[in-house]
C-alpha cells in the first residue's frame, strides 16, 4: 500500500482524496485507510522525504 500512497502524494490531492482512493483500491474502511495513511506520512516526515503544507 505504501507505493500506492506514495504515487498519490503529488501535492494536488487532499488527504481525504487519498483516503478515498485507498478505500476504493484496497477495499478497506475509511478509518483504517486514514490510520495507515497517517502512519505512512509520519514516517515520511520523520525521514524528511516529504513536506506538509496546509492550504
Steps between C-alpha positions, in 0.01 A plus 500: 500500500796732558578521128139594425504771768833629373360536147197688635713750693531732203414828672167528319290259704371562848545240771127425477537432127792267566299314766212460253737363234650253747152384605400442140823325399546278805141456620576624853285727715578870528627493862747222417617676185537831686704334777726328247543825308580693817761245607661496154510881478645528851778260399571704186504826700734350759740396225455845334386339175193724472385840623151584618338828397155599619287664235 
